[in-house]
Amino acid sequence: MTVTLKDLAKACGVSVGTVSRALNDKNEVSAETSEKIKQLAQSLGYVPNRAGRALSAQKNLSCIGILLPSINSPFFDDMKRGIDEAHREFKDLGLDVALVEEEGWDVDAHLVAIDKLVQRGCKAFALCTVADERIKQKINELSAEGYPVLLLNNNIPGTQGVCFVGPDYFKSGQIAAGMLDKCTQGKRLELLIVMGLKVHNGHKQRVEGFLAELTRRKVDFQVVASVEGHDNDIITQQATMQAFYEHPEINTVYMATGSGVSGLGAAIIANREQKRFVIACDEIYTTRELVKGDIIDFVICQETKMQGYQCIKKLHECLVKPRGSVVGDYICDNLIKIRPHFE
């Protein structure tokens, strides 16, 4: 008699989904449960019918279209690795992925990219884009036509997306402020805030959370300057050095974006005779090196690889569930990392 996933689930007292995840080595199942399921599968002679699944997939292929502003932005490297991992896992279940990459947050370029994905016949979309009325209209049009649209990494209020996968930016800012307060212990803070784009909803929420928590804690501070680096190293360096020149009293820097951090580091190194407390966001190679070199004091990280994985998983869920089914958000953890994490 052929042993099925349903048989294993009944024998183990778990769901079919749990059995499937355990047999595919997914970390969402505890090690103890996973081992129990694998041992039972072996003892009962369970053989996965991957050939049959692959044949079925070929007949019912659905393509997920993904837009990332990832050209010349190493922040997205781990996210793409998560997308690739999920693609390999779900390909046998009839899922394909089409990725379009853009440089930066140009609205016209993003609209063209979305149209390309539509023309390729994509059935669902994961979009990392910017809040703009034309972008909102495009998302709502796709949703009205029955396409699941997931907002990835940057949520956009006023849109009809099925869910959001990304960090709690406001909380990220709160965490940065709380750590800063404990590290500086009542010192007067003359703040420089470095943003990527002031219209980027996530960057704005980080700054809002940061300032709200400093205020709640009654920290003695003032924002001396706020600059926009456009997620570009050269622009970030120039804007930061200009702020240091005009306001030599700056003793604290909060960078609310991960892109452009090389420019921030270069500006600090060029002005290193002035000691400043520096907080950055998002873990990439350059950020790790700057923390190791004591140029950045700590970094608030987000789980970018998991975001890539979860966007595929949730859109697959949308495609197999009845239309209109609720698919919950995935909010990743904010992680504080200091020099010993990278050594």
N, C-alpha and C positions, 0 to 999 in steps of 0.2 A: 504494500500500500504506500502511495506517495505521501510524504509528510509535507504539510503546507505551513506557511507563516501563521495561519489561523490556528492550526494544531499546536504549534509551539507557544503561541500567546495564551491559549487556554491552559496548557500544561504549566506554564510559568505564572499564570495569574496576572498577566500584564496585557497591554494593548498590542495590536498588530504593529502599530507605528513604533512602539518601544522595541519590539523584536527586530524590526527592520533596521532601526538606528544602531542597535547593539551589534548586529551581524555586519554592519557597514562601518564599524569602529567610530561612531560619532560620540563626541565627548558629552553629549546631553544626557547620556545614560550612565548611572554610577558604575564604578568598576566592578562592584560585587554583583549587581544585577546583570551586567554585560557578560561576566564570566559564567554565571549560572545559565544564561540563555545559550551561550556558545557550547557549553558542555552538554546541555540537553540536546541541542541540534546535532552535535556529533554522535551522541549515543543513539539517537533515533534515526540517524542516517539522512538528515535533511540535505538536499542538494538544491542550491538556488538556480532557478530557471532563467539565467541571464540572457540566453539566446532568444527565448520567447519574449522577454521584456524588450529586448533590442528590436526585434521584428515588429512588435506592437508600436514601439516608439517611432519607427520609420513611417508607419502609416498615419500616425497622429501627432506629427511634429508641431510644436508651438515654439515660436521664437520670442524671446524677451529682448527688447531694445534698451540699451543703456547709454546714457549721455554723461560723460565725465569731463570737467575742465582740467584735464590731467597732463596736457603737454607742458613740459618744463616745470612740472610740479611734483616733486618726489613724495609729497604727502599722500598721493593716491596710489603709490606703488603697492603697499600692503592691501589696500582695498581691492585692487585688481587681482592680487593673489587669492583673496577670499572669493571673488567672483569666479576665478578659474577653478578653485576647489569645488564650489557648489555646482558649477557647470559639469564637471566630471562626474559628480555624484548623481545628478538628476538627468543626465543625458539619456540613460537607459529608460527613463520614464517619459521620454518624448519631449525633452526640453532642449532648445538651442539658444545661443546668446549672440547678439550682434552689438558690438561696442563701438561707439563713435566718440573720439576724443577731440577736445578743443583746447585752445590755449586761452586761459582767462575766462572772463565773465561777460563777453560781448553778447548783447541780447540778440542782435541780428544773426550772429553765427550760431547761437544756440537754437534759434527758431529754424534755421536751415537744417541743422543736425537732427532735430526732432522730425522734420518733414522727411529726411532721408530714411529714418528708421520706420516711419509709416509706410513709405514707398517700398521698403524691403519686406513688407508684410508682417511686421511684428504684431503680436497679439497682446502684449503687455509692455509697460515701460517703467524703467527706474531712472529718474532724472535728478541729477545734481546740478541745479541751475539757480538763478538769482530771481529775487522778487521784482517783477516788472509787470505792468498791466497786460502787455502783449503775451508774456509768458503765462500769466494766470489764465488769460482767455484761451490759449492753446491747450493748457492742461484741462480746463473745464470742458472744452469741446471734445477732447479725446474721451473724457469720462462720460459725457453725455452720449457718445457713440458706443459705449459699452466696453471700452478698453480700460483695464485696471492700470492706474498710474500711481506709482510709489515715489514719494519724495525722499531722496537719499542725501543724508548728511546736512542738508540745509532745508528746513521746513519753510513753507511759503503760506502764510495765512491767506484765507479767502479763496483757496482752491479746493477742488472736490477729489483729491487723491484718496486712494483706499487706505493708506497708512504712511507713517514716517519711520525711517530707520536712520538713527544717528544719535548724537549725544544730547544731554540736557545742557545747553550752552549757558543758561542763566546760573545753574548750579555750579558749572565749571568756574564762572567768575566769582561766585560766592566762596568756593574752596580756595581759590587763589588769594582772595582778600583775607580769609581767615588765617591762612598760613603766613601771609605777609605781616599781619598784626602780631602773631606770636613771635615771629623772627625779629621784628624791629622793636618790639617792647616799648611802645609809647613815643618813639622818635617821630619828629615832625616830618611828614612825607611831602616832598615836592615832586609831583607825578608827571611823567610823560606816558601817554597812551598811544600805542602803535596799532593801527587797524589795517586790515587788508583792504576791504572796501567798506565804506560807511553805509552802503546800501545792502550789504550782506547781512541777512537777518540773524545768522548765528553769531557773527562778530559783534553786532549791536547788542544781542542778548548777553554775551559774555561781559561786555563793558557795563551794561546795566546791573547785572548781578554783582560784579566787582565793586562798583560804587555804592550799591545798596547795602552790601555787607560791611564795607568800611564805615558807612554812615551809621548803620545799626550798632556797630561796635564802638561808636564815638571816637574813631581814630582821628587824630589831628592831621589833616591832609588838605591839599588843594591840587587840582589838575592844572598844571602850568601850561601844558600844550597837548594837543591831540593831532596826530598826523596819519596820513593815509598812504600806504605803500603799494597799493594795487597788486598785492601778492607777488611783487617783483623785487628781486634782490637789489638791483641798482637803485630803483626808485626809493625803496625802503632805506637804504644806506644814506642817500642824499637827504631825504626828509628828516631822518634821525639826526644826522650831523648838523643840519641847519637848526634843529630844535636845541641841540646841545650848545651851539654857538650863541643863539639868541637868549638861552636861559641856562646859564652855567650853574644855577642853583638846583637843577634837577638832580635828585638823589635816588629816584626809584623809577623803574621802567616796567610797564605791563604791556606785553605784546599779545593781542587778542586773536592772532592768527598763526598758523604754522608756516605758511608760505612767505618767503622773504626773510627768513631768519638768518640766512648768511649775510644779508645786508645789515641787519641789526648787529650781528656779531662784529662785522668790520667797523661799524661806527663806534661801537664801544671800545674795541681794541685801539682805534685811532685816537680815542679820548680817554685813555686808561688812567691818566694821572688823577682823574676824578673818580672816586670809588662810588659805585651805584649798585643798588639791589635790583636784580633783574629777574622777572618772571616771564616765561614763555609758554606757549601752548603747542601741543601735538609733537609726537616723537618721530623724527626722521634722523638720518645719519648726521646732518650738520648740527641739529639740536643736541644730540648725544655728545658730540665732540665739544661743543661749547659748554655744556654742563661739566664734562670731564676737565675742561680747562679753567673752571671757576669763572667763566665769563657770564654764564647764566646760572642763577642760584638753584632754581628748580623749574620743572616743567609739568604742566597739567595735560595728561595724555588721554586719548580716546581710542577705543578698540576699532581701528580702521579695517583690519582684516575681517573681523566678525561682521562689520557692517556690510562688506561686500558679499559675504556668505549669506547673511540674513535677507538681503534684498532679493536674491534669487529664490531662496526658500519660501519667502512670503508671497512672491508673485506666482510661484508654482502652486501654492495653496489657493491663490485667487483663481487660477485657471482651472483647477480641478473641482472647486466648490461651486455650488449654485450661485448664479449672478445675484449680487446684493448681499452675500454673506459678509459678516463682519470679520475683518482681519486686524488684529491689534498691532499697535506700534511696537517697535523694538528700540528701547532706549539703552544705549551702551553705558558702561561704567566710566566715571572720571577717575583717573589714576594719577597720584602724585609720585613723581620720580626725581631723585637727587643723584649726586655723583656716584655713590656706591652701586646704584642700579646698573651703571654702564661700564663698570670696571671689572 
